[in-house]
C-alpha cells in the first residue's frame, strides 16, 4: 500500500502531476456562448445588434401609389411603352375618346372576353369610329401574363389591332385603382374620366343574378357620342386579380 502511494506523493511534492486535458469535442465556452449553454433560452446578440443596428430591421417596402382616378375628374396622366418600345402618353390623345382596358392574356376572363365575349370585335369597331383603345398590362415580372412575348402571343391569338402597354411596376394600375382583368376606364376627349368598371354584367356570358344583359362600356360610349351624360358611371369589375408586384 505504501509502495503504491509513493509516486503520487512525489508528484504532489514536485508539482509535476499532469492536469486533466479538455476533450477536443467539447471546447471551452466563454462569454455569451457559455451563458447560452447554461441557459438555452437566452437570446444571443445578432449581427445587426452587434453592429449597432436596430434589431429586426428590414428593408422598407416600396410605397404603392394611391388610387386617384375619380369619375368626373381628370384622368391621371401616364406614359407607358407598348410591346415595340413606343411610348404612349394619355394627354397625346386629347381630343379623342379613350378606352383603357386592363389586360392579362393568360387570364381566363380575358380569354373569354376576347374570343367569345364582348371584346371579340368591340375594340376594332370602336377604333373605326375614332376611339383610341389601349390595353394595359400591370403584371409584374414572374407573374401570370407578364412580358412582351406572352402579350404578343395574346395579341395574335385574339386578333387585337390596338396596342398593349406594359406597366411592370404597377404605378399606373394602382393610380387608376385597376383591380381586375379586364377592368375598363373611359376617358372623354377633354381628358375627364367618364366610366370605370366592368365591361358588362355577364362574366363568361352569364348575367350576374339573371336578367337582361347589359354592356356597360358600349352604353357609355353611345351616350358620349350622343353628347349625353353617362347614366351608369361606375360598376364593380370582375375577372382575375391584376398581378401586381408585392408592395
C-alpha positions as CSV (number, residue, x, y, z in Angstrom):
1,X,0.0,0.0,0.0
2,X,2.8,2.4,1.0
3,X,4.6,1.5,-2.2
4,X,1.5,2.4,-4.3
5,X,1.3,5.9,-2.7
6,X,5.0,6.8,-3.3
7,X,4.5,8.0,-7.0
8,X,1.6,10.2,-6.0
9,X,3.4,11.7,-3.0
10,X,6.4,12.5,-5.2
11,X,4.1,14.0,-7.8
12,X,2.5,16.3,-5.2
13,X,5.8,17.3,-3.7
14,X,7.4,18.2,-7.1
15,X,4.3,19.8,-8.6
16,X,4.6,17.6,-11.6
17,X,1.2,15.9,-11.7
18,X,-0.5,16.1,-15.1
19,X,-3.6,18.3,-15.2
20,X,-6.7,16.7,-16.9
21,X,-7.0,17.7,-20.5
22,X,-10.2,19.2,-22.0
23,X,-11.9,16.9,-24.5
24,X,-11.3,18.1,-28.1
25,X,-15.0,17.6,-28.8
26,X,-16.0,20.0,-26.0
27,X,-14.0,23.2,-26.3
28,X,-14.2,25.7,-23.6
29,X,-17.1,28.3,-23.9
30,X,-16.7,31.9,-23.0
31,X,-19.0,34.8,-22.6
32,X,-22.4,34.7,-24.2
33,X,-21.7,31.3,-25.7
34,X,-21.2,29.8,-22.2
35,X,-24.3,31.6,-20.9
36,X,-26.3,30.1,-23.8
37,X,-25.1,26.6,-22.9
38,X,-26.2,27.2,-19.4
39,X,-29.5,28.7,-20.5
40,X,-30.6,27.6,-24.0
41,X,-33.4,30.1,-23.9
42,X,-31.1,33.1,-23.5
43,X,-31.2,35.4,-26.5
44,X,-28.0,35.9,-28.4
45,X,-26.9,39.2,-30.0
46,X,-27.3,39.0,-33.8
47,X,-25.0,40.6,-36.3
48,X,-27.3,43.7,-36.7
49,X,-27.3,44.3,-33.0
50,X,-23.6,43.8,-32.7
51,X,-23.1,46.5,-35.4
52,X,-25.4,48.9,-33.6
53,X,-28.3,48.4,-36.0
54,X,-31.9,48.2,-34.8
55,X,-32.9,44.5,-34.1
56,X,-35.4,43.1,-36.6
57,X,-34.7,46.0,-39.0
58,X,-35.8,45.3,-42.6
59,X,-35.8,47.0,-46.0
60,X,-38.8,49.3,-46.2
61,X,-41.4,48.3,-48.8
62,X,-41.9,50.4,-51.9
63,X,-45.0,52.6,-51.4
64,X,-48.0,51.7,-53.6
65,X,-49.3,54.8,-55.4
66,X,-52.7,56.0,-54.1
67,X,-55.7,55.5,-56.4
68,X,-56.7,58.9,-57.7
69,X,-58.9,58.1,-60.7
70,X,-62.3,59.6,-59.9
71,X,-65.2,59.7,-62.3
72,X,-65.9,63.3,-63.2
73,X,-62.3,64.3,-62.6
74,X,-59.3,64.5,-65.0
75,X,-58.0,61.0,-65.7
76,X,-54.5,60.5,-64.3
77,X,-51.7,61.2,-66.7
78,X,-49.3,58.4,-67.6
79,X,-46.7,57.4,-70.2
80,X,-46.2,53.7,-70.9
81,X,-44.3,51.8,-73.7
82,X,-46.0,49.3,-76.0
83,X,-44.6,46.0,-76.9
84,X,-42.3,47.6,-79.5
85,X,-41.0,50.2,-77.0
86,X,-43.0,53.1,-78.4
87,X,-44.2,55.5,-75.7
88,X,-47.9,56.3,-75.3
89,X,-48.9,59.4,-73.3
90,X,-52.5,59.8,-72.3
91,X,-52.5,63.5,-73.0
92,X,-51.3,62.9,-76.5
93,X,-54.8,61.6,-77.3
94,X,-56.6,64.7,-76.1
95,X,-59.5,65.5,-78.4
96,X,-60.4,61.7,-78.8
97,X,-62.4,59.3,-76.7
98,X,-60.1,56.8,-75.0
99,X,-60.7,53.4,-73.6
100,X,-58.2,51.8,-71.2
101,X,-58.5,48.1,-70.9
102,X,-56.6,46.3,-68.1
103,X,-55.2,43.2,-69.7
104,X,-53.7,39.8,-69.0
105,X,-53.5,37.5,-72.0
106,X,-53.5,34.4,-69.8
107,X,-56.4,35.3,-67.6
108,X,-59.5,33.0,-68.3
109,X,-61.9,36.0,-68.2
110,X,-59.7,37.9,-70.7
111,X,-59.5,34.9,-73.0
112,X,-63.3,34.5,-72.9
113,X,-64.0,38.2,-73.4
114,X,-61.6,38.3,-76.5
115,X,-62.7,35.1,-78.1
116,X,-66.4,34.6,-77.3
117,X,-67.4,37.6,-75.2
118,X,-67.9,41.4,-75.6
119,X,-64.3,42.1,-76.6
120,X,-64.2,39.8,-79.5
121,X,-64.6,42.6,-82.1
122,X,-65.7,45.6,-79.9
123,X,-62.4,47.3,-79.9
124,X,-61.9,47.1,-83.6
125,X,-65.4,48.5,-84.3
126,X,-64.8,51.4,-81.8
127,X,-61.4,52.2,-83.3
128,X,-63.1,52.5,-86.7
129,X,-65.3,55.2,-85.2
130,X,-62.3,57.2,-83.9
131,X,-62.0,55.8,-80.4
132,X,-58.4,55.2,-79.1
133,X,-58.3,51.8,-77.4
134,X,-55.3,51.0,-75.2
135,X,-54.7,47.7,-73.3
136,X,-52.6,47.9,-70.2
137,X,-50.8,45.0,-68.5
138,X,-49.8,45.8,-64.9
139,X,-48.4,42.3,-64.3
140,X,-45.0,42.2,-62.6
141,X,-42.1,40.1,-63.7
142,X,-42.6,36.5,-63.0
143,X,-46.4,36.9,-62.8
144,X,-49.0,35.3,-65.0
145,X,-49.3,37.0,-68.4
146,X,-46.2,39.1,-67.9
147,X,-43.7,40.0,-70.6
148,X,-43.6,41.1,-74.2
149,X,-43.6,37.5,-75.6
150,X,-46.8,36.4,-73.7
151,X,-48.6,39.6,-74.7
152,X,-47.6,39.3,-78.4
153,X,-49.0,35.8,-78.3
154,X,-52.2,37.2,-76.8
155,X,-52.4,39.9,-79.4
156,X,-52.0,37.3,-82.2
157,X,-54.5,34.8,-80.7
158,X,-57.2,37.4,-80.0
159,X,-56.7,39.3,-83.3
160,X,-56.2,42.6,-81.5
161,X,-55.5,45.7,-83.5
162,X,-54.8,48.0,-80.5
163,X,-51.6,48.3,-78.6
164,X,-50.7,46.6,-75.3
165,X,-48.8,48.9,-72.9
166,X,-46.6,47.5,-70.2
167,X,-46.9,48.8,-66.6
168,X,-44.4,46.4,-64.9
169,X,-44.1,48.4,-61.7
170,X,-47.9,48.7,-61.5
171,X,-47.8,52.5,-60.8
172,X,-50.4,53.3,-63.5
173,X,-52.6,50.4,-62.5
174,X,-52.5,51.4,-58.8
175,X,-53.2,55.1,-59.7
176,X,-56.3,54.1,-61.6
177,X,-57.4,51.6,-59.0
178,X,-57.4,48.8,-61.5
179,X,-58.1,45.5,-59.6
180,X,-59.3,43.0,-62.3
181,X,-58.6,41.9,-65.8
182,X,-60.5,43.0,-67.7
183,X,-61.2,46.3,-66.0
184,X,-62.1,49.3,-68.2
185,X,-61.9,53.0,-68.0
186,X,-63.5,55.5,-70.4
187,X,-61.9,59.0,-70.8
188,X,-63.6,61.8,-72.6
189,X,-62.0,63.9,-75.4
190,X,-61.4,66.6,-72.7
191,X,-59.5,64.1,-70.6
192,X,-62.2,63.5,-68.0
193,X,-62.9,60.1,-66.6
194,X,-66.4,59.2,-67.5
195,X,-66.7,55.5,-66.6
196,X,-64.8,52.8,-64.7
197,X,-65.7,49.2,-64.0
198,X,-66.8,46.0,-65.8
199,X,-67.3,45.7,-69.5
200,X,-70.7,44.1,-69.0
201,X,-72.8,42.3,-66.4
202,X,-72.1,38.8,-67.7
203,X,-68.9,37.1,-66.6
204,X,-68.3,34.1,-69.0
205,X,-71.6,35.0,-70.8
206,X,-73.8,34.5,-67.7
207,X,-75.7,37.6,-66.4
208,X,-75.0,38.2,-62.8
209,X,-78.2,37.5,-60.8
210,X,-80.1,36.8,-64.0
211,X,-82.0,39.4,-66.0
212,X,-81.1,41.3,-69.1
213,X,-77.6,41.5,-70.5
214,X,-76.1,45.0,-70.4
215,X,-72.8,46.1,-72.0
216,X,-71.9,49.0,-69.7
217,X,-69.0,50.2,-71.7
218,X,-70.9,50.1,-75.0
219,X,-73.8,52.0,-73.4
220,X,-71.3,54.6,-72.1
221,X,-69.7,55.1,-75.5
222,X,-73.1,55.5,-77.1
223,X,-74.0,58.2,-74.6
224,X,-70.7,60.0,-75.1
225,X,-71.3,60.1,-78.9
226,X,-74.8,61.4,-78.3
227,X,-73.4,64.2,-76.1
228,X,-75.4,63.0,-73.1
229,X,-74.1,62.2,-69.5
230,X,-73.1,58.6,-68.9
231,X,-76.0,57.1,-67.0
232,X,-74.1,54.3,-65.3
233,X,-70.7,55.8,-64.5
234,X,-69.3,53.1,-62.2
235,X,-69.8,49.3,-61.7
236,X,-67.8,46.6,-59.9
237,X,-65.2,45.0,-62.0
238,X,-64.9,41.2,-62.4
239,X,-62.2,38.9,-63.6
240,X,-58.7,37.9,-62.5
241,X,-56.9,40.0,-60.0
242,X,-54.3,42.3,-61.5
243,X,-50.9,40.5,-61.0
244,X,-49.1,43.4,-59.2
245,X,-45.7,43.0,-57.6
246,X,-45.9,42.7,-53.9
247,X,-45.8,46.2,-52.4
